[in-house]
Amino acid sequence: MRMDMTFFKNKRILITGHTGFKGSWMCRLLANAGASVTGYALEPPTDPSLFALCHLDEAVRSIVGDVRDLEHLKRVFEETQPEIVIHMAAQPLVRESYQNPVYTYDVNVMGTVNVLECVRLTKSVRSFLNVTTDKVYRNREWEWGYRENEELNGYDPYSNSKSCSELVTGSYKNSFFGDSDTAISTARAGNVIGGGDFAADRIIPDCIRAAQAGNDIIVRTPFSTRPYQHVLEPIAAYLMIVKAQYEDPKFAGNYNVGPDETDCWTTGNLVTLFCKKWNGRTDAKVKWIDRYDGGPHEASFLKLDCSKIKRIFGWTPRWNVETAMEKIVEWSKAYFEGGDIVAVMDRQIEEFLG
């Protein structure tokens, strides 16, 4: 069924973290829908970046700012009077959180406090969504998926800081929005993959860099299992949630957003699929090797139970991992060959929404 984006035309939407990978796809999708988007974030976190490559600063109003700067954030809210706020700004990397735990907690916890405080003070806001992660749950290495009512207690500083962000959201919701017209939700997404991700220490960007350089792909945890999904899957779900609760606050809540169980893949199998798709489009003979680097603790097995969002909204994932990988390789080849990556991006958005 085609997703109707006409709701977002002329809606005033503020997105934190808009210069990141997911934020850039979100901006492109909303700009195409005719929304009035204001983004608030630091400069793009990578060079190159999807945000810069697609000239998204021409499609949305882009404000450079830090979510830890409450006074600046307040001024932006006062100026823009957003109707919808989507909070995506974060320090998003597990390994980085071990190296800089104070910064990670400062951004992911106090950043959320500051955004929610601005929402509290801005009467125009009708719909707020805090985007977190599947890693918010206390991971017991279960073979079944975690549900929204499971214990929140992430292990590492990144995961734990996002658990705290969830708790902050719940506290603000209970304390300040009980009788309010502002609907408050959180969305816990699985591992996101897609074209234009240039981040360090993520498996698909690592694969692409190695393949383009003609090197073997180094896989440090080939037997770890994760729920993988194309970036458009959670973004479309986020927009579905903010639209539904804008129209009826009864839809506010906490939602898992992940793939079906068949798309919970081991890292090794995922990289094997990448090699197959990459080699199929080129004359390359890319392969991967298992090389544990002695890094910090990471979960071995993690799955989400997404029955709640399916039951309430009739939502189902659209692209499986194999299709997602085809789209990633398509985008990446266009980028390396100097093609029109914006056209590729827009075509993939249209295919997904259609």
ChimeraX attribute file (.defattr): number of C-alpha atoms within 10 A of each C-alpha:
attribute: neighborCount
match mode: 1-to-1
recipient: residues
	/A:1	6
	/A:2	9
	/A:3	11
	/A:4	11
	/A:5	18
	/A:6	11
	/A:7	11
	/A:8	20
	/A:9	14
	/A:10	14
	/A:11	17
	/A:12	18
	/A:13	23
	/A:14	26
	/A:15	23
	/A:16	27
	/A:17	27
	/A:18	31
	/A:19	31
	/A:20	27
	/A:21	24
	/A:22	22
	/A:23	24
	/A:24	25
	/A:25	26
	/A:26	23
	/A:27	25
	/A:28	21
	/A:29	21
	/A:30	22
	/A:31	19
	/A:32	16
	/A:33	17
	/A:34	16
	/A:35	21
	/A:36	19
	/A:37	26
	/A:38	23
	/A:39	25
	/A:40	24
	/A:41	22
	/A:42	18
	/A:43	18
	/A:44	18
	/A:45	18
	/A:46	16
	/A:47	11
	/A:48	13
	/A:49	19
	/A:50	25
	/A:51	25
	/A:52	16
	/A:53	13
	/A:54	19
	/A:55	13
	/A:56	20
	/A:57	16
	/A:58	10
	/A:59	18
	/A:60	18
	/A:61	14
	/A:62	21
	/A:63	18
	/A:64	14
	/A:65	18
	/A:66	18
	/A:67	26
	/A:68	18
	/A:69	13
	/A:70	18
	/A:71	11
	/A:72	13
	/A:73	21
	/A:74	17
	/A:75	12
	/A:76	19
	/A:77	20
	/A:78	15
	/A:79	9
	/A:80	16
	/A:81	17
	/A:82	24
	/A:83	19
	/A:84	26
	/A:85	26
	/A:86	25
	/A:87	24
	/A:88	23
	/A:89	26
	/A:90	24
	/A:91	21
	/A:92	18
	/A:93	16
	/A:94	20
	/A:95	17
	/A:96	16
	/A:97	20
	/A:98	15
	/A:99	11
	/A:100	13
	/A:101	18
	/A:102	13
	/A:103	14
	/A:104	26
	/A:105	22
	/A:106	17
	/A:107	23
	/A:108	29
	/A:109	23
	/A:110	20
	/A:111	23
	/A:112	25
	/A:113	20
	/A:114	19
	/A:115	25
	/A:116	23
	/A:117	16
	/A:118	20
	/A:119	26
	/A:120	17
	/A:121	12
	/A:122	18
	/A:123	15
	/A:124	18
	/A:125	23
	/A:126	23
	/A:127	27
	/A:128	26
	/A:129	26
	/A:130	24
	/A:131	22
	/A:132	25
	/A:133	22
	/A:134	26
	/A:135	28
	/A:136	25
	/A:137	24
	/A:138	17
	/A:139	20
	/A:140	11
	/A:141	13
	/A:142	11
	/A:143	10
	/A:144	12
	/A:145	18
	/A:146	21
	/A:147	17
	/A:148	20
	/A:149	9
	/A:150	11
	/A:151	13
	/A:152	19
	/A:153	17
	/A:154	19
	/A:155	19
	/A:156	19
	/A:157	23
	/A:158	27
	/A:159	27
	/A:160	23
	/A:161	29
	/A:162	31
	/A:163	26
	/A:164	21
	/A:165	25
	/A:166	25
	/A:167	14
	/A:168	17
	/A:169	22
	/A:170	17
	/A:171	12
	/A:172	17
	/A:173	20
	/A:174	12
	/A:175	10
	/A:176	13
	/A:177	16
	/A:178	12
	/A:179	9
	/A:180	13
	/A:181	16
	/A:182	25
	/A:183	25
	/A:184	29
	/A:185	24
	/A:186	24
	/A:187	24
	/A:188	24
	/A:189	28
	/A:190	26
	/A:191	19
	/A:192	21
	/A:193	24
	/A:194	22
	/A:195	29
	/A:196	24
	/A:197	24
	/A:198	20
	/A:199	18
	/A:200	14
	/A:201	12
	/A:202	14
	/A:203	17
	/A:204	24
	/A:205	20
	/A:206	18
	/A:207	23
	/A:208	23
	/A:209	16
	/A:210	17
	/A:211	21
	/A:212	14
	/A:213	10
	/A:214	13
	/A:215	15
	/A:216	15
	/A:217	22
	/A:218	19
	/A:219	19
	/A:220	17
	/A:221	18
	/A:222	20
	/A:223	15
	/A:224	17
	/A:225	22
	/A:226	23
	/A:227	25
	/A:228	26
	/A:229	29
	/A:230	26
	/A:231	22
	/A:232	24
	/A:233	24
	/A:234	25
	/A:235	20
	/A:236	19
	/A:237	22
	/A:238	24
	/A:239	17
	/A:240	17
	/A:241	23
	/A:242	24
	/A:243	19
	/A:244	17
	/A:245	22
	/A:246	22
	/A:247	12
	/A:248	15
	/A:249	19
	/A:250	10
	/A:251	18
	/A:252	20
	/A:253	18
	/A:254	20
	/A:255	24
	/A:256	26
	/A:257	30
	/A:258	32
	/A:259	28
	/A:260	20
	/A:261	16
	/A:262	10
	/A:263	19
	/A:264	23
	/A:265	20
	/A:266	19
	/A:267	20
	/A:268	19
	/A:269	14
	/A:270	22
	/A:271	24
	/A:272	15
	/A:273	16
	/A:274	24
	/A:275	22
	/A:276	16
	/A:277	18
	/A:278	25
	/A:279	16
	/A:280	12
	/A:281	12
	/A:282	10
	/A:283	8
	/A:284	13
	/A:285	14
	/A:286	21
	/A:287	19
	/A:288	19
	/A:289	13
	/A:290	13
	/A:291	12
	/A:292	11
	/A:293	10
	/A:294	7
	/A:295	9
	/A:296	9
	/A:297	11
	/A:298	12
	/A:299	15
	/A:300	16
	/A:301	20
	/A:302	22
	/A:303	27
	/A:304	25
	/A:305	19
	/A:306	23
	/A:307	19
	/A:308	16
	/A:309	20
	/A:310	15
	/A:311	10
	/A:312	9
	/A:313	13
	/A:314	9
	/A:315	16
	/A:316	17
	/A:317	17
	/A:318	16
	/A:319	17
	/A:320	16
	/A:321	21
	/A:322	16
	/A:323	12
	/A:324	22
	/A:325	26
	/A:326	19
	/A:327	21
	/A:328	23
	/A:329	21
	/A:330	19
	/A:331	22
	/A:332	24
	/A:333	19
	/A:334	16
	/A:335	17
	/A:336	10
	/A:337	9
	/A:338	9
	/A:339	13
	/A:340	12
	/A:341	22
	/A:342	18
	/A:343	13
	/A:344	18
	/A:345	20
	/A:346	15
	/A:347	12
	/A:348	17
	/A:349	17
	/A:350	14
	/A:351	10
	/A:352	15
	/A:353	17
	/A:354	10
